[in-house]
Amino acid sequence: MKKSLSLISIILLCTSALFAQESITPEGSNTFQSSNGTVRNAYDYLLDPAYVDMMEGETLFFALDNSGDQFGTDYFNGFRAGWAVDENLGFIINYRTDSYMIDKNLGDGTDSTENITYDYTGYDQATGQYTTITETVNDELEDNNIEHSLFFHTIYNLGDGMGIAVQTLADVDFYNYKNLAYTDTYSNTASPTDATLTTRGDQTETIDSLLDNDRNIIALDVEFGMDSDDFLTRVVLGLEANNIRFSSSAHTVTVTDFNDGAGVDNTIRDDETITSYTGQYYTTDGTSANASFGMNSSTPLYLSTIGAGIGSDTEIPMDGFTLVIPGDIGFDFPMGKLQTVASTTTVTYDDADADNIETSRSVDTDTTTLDMGLDMYARTGAGIKKIFTPAENVIVTAIPGLYASVDVYNDTRTRTTTALTQVDGDGDGAYTTVSSDTDTEYTQSGYEYKTSRLTTNISFQLPVGLEWKANELMSFRAGYDMSLTVSMVGLSTLQTGNSAYTYEQYTDNLDSANSYDLRRIDGSNDDSIATTTFTTDFGFSATGMFGASLDISENFTVDLMATGSTVEIDAFTVMGIMKY
């Protein structure tokens, strides 16, 4: 460690008291992970600017990376590469993908974008025709899962034990799907033709463009590190854009009915029902759309937000042990209007009309808006790092610590519902005739739900790492992490309107005399007293890991890690070190 404490080092140490929240947390080497962060190798020095003086220059790193399944899948998942140009400059790049744009199984045991089956009944030997031919179509027009992760990191040695690092991450996961399904019936024909079509079955078209249930983020971190005789610290400034929806998230299902009981021609459209979700929606299984929030106190999921944080991890050498002080503070802010819009549109048509004109339309729309007040997270605490040598070439590191975190969150959610009703009474294809047509809009509002939550966690953590250097070539590592947490949650909720909506407005676009402006719904009332609850919960968790490394030569190292019964070939399973 350096023997001088400069003005810059004092500023860094004071800044560390603000704590930190980094937007990007890259995985360390298998050595680092399997030892619970107590043992580092050359790759870890390239990641952390606090260890910039330990960088090994003129070194190249490369590894395939498939998150533990490198030899268990039939496609290449990603890679990692690092380059320590010299003792002052280094780079890391990591790319992963789990995307597919392939045909999916459509239910008949085949992989095809278009699945068509025919059922033939009532064959007439004399005419060569069938009484009925039923055609079932399941046409998968698009099925794309777009998942990419690109991480880039660069580090530079500023001298005097100080380093700076800049890292960026683009991590996206979207799901796009389009499918058309229907069953048609043909009569008295040898093969299906337009002329022998007697009944069109309901056509169901599904279109999805949704955020998938993964981490979607574009982030930038700037890190400062310093190593001196008095302390070792890493200060992080982070900025991130979470759950970016590059296009409007949408789930749309359109059902077209050609065989309505009131219809005349079973091959011409009778009615159409469109169910649509847009805004803050996501999918967890690729088949359903979930709203990120509702009219309740549940924690919102996958909101589009901007996050910012600042802080550090600091180690201060003491007499016989090292004091470890981590911490972070971060804020989330909404990225534009946070809104979900759910609508159902039903349109009827005249199948006896040559132009198949529209005869009625109804649209029911629920719009839910979330106004985020405060979303803040802060954590601090202290741990004691103690190193033991119970046997020759065996090093055990324990870091027992007590930590506390506070999460403050509040928001206000509002919902309005609108019902549009249009009827073409005179059959002219428009909703404009006062005496026979209908064109109205009814809106209800005033439904509001306020949530305020304070979560406090106090945890005792005991990470332990062990390293045994069996010989000059072989090293073994093991780690164990135990945590005991007490969680206390204070929750306050207030619903305005004891029966949801409290205001109404009616607009008659054909006869204004029937309209009325916004007014109180008869019989509605407000509740001004919030409901407050306090809960306490206890949690225990424990994880174990094991690793080994073999230095085959100065330029070649095999680094392994196992978690439970799964051997994870990751990070630097095979690490090449080339001096030049």
Secondary structure, DSSP 8 states (H G I E B T S, - for coil): -BS---HHHHHHHHHHTT----S------HHHHHTTTS---HHHHHH-GGGGGG--SSEEEEEE--TT-TTTSSS--EEEEEEE-SSSEEEEEEEEE--EE---B-SSS-B-SEEEEEEEEEEETTTTEEEEEEEEEEEEEEEEEEEEEEEEEEEEEEETTEEEEEEEEEEEEEEEEEEEEEEEEEEEESS--GGGEEEE--EEEEEEEEEESS--EEEEEEEEEEEBSS-EEEEEEEEEEES--SS--EEEEEEEES--TT-S-TTS--EEEEEEEEESEEESSSS--EES--SSSS---S--EEEEEEEEEEEEE-SSSEEEEEEEEEEEEE-S-EEEEEEEEEEEE-TTSTT--EEEEEEEEEEEEEEEEEEEEEEEEEEEEEEEEEETTEEEEE--EEEEEEEEEEEEEEEEEEEEEEE-SS-SSSS--TTT-EEEEEEEEEEEEEEEEEEEEEEEEEEEEEEEE-SSSEEEEEEEEEEEEEEEEEEEEEEESTTS--EEEEEESS-GGG-EEEEE-TT-----S-EEEEEEEEEEEEEEEEEEEEEEETTEEEEEEEETTEEE--TTSEEE----
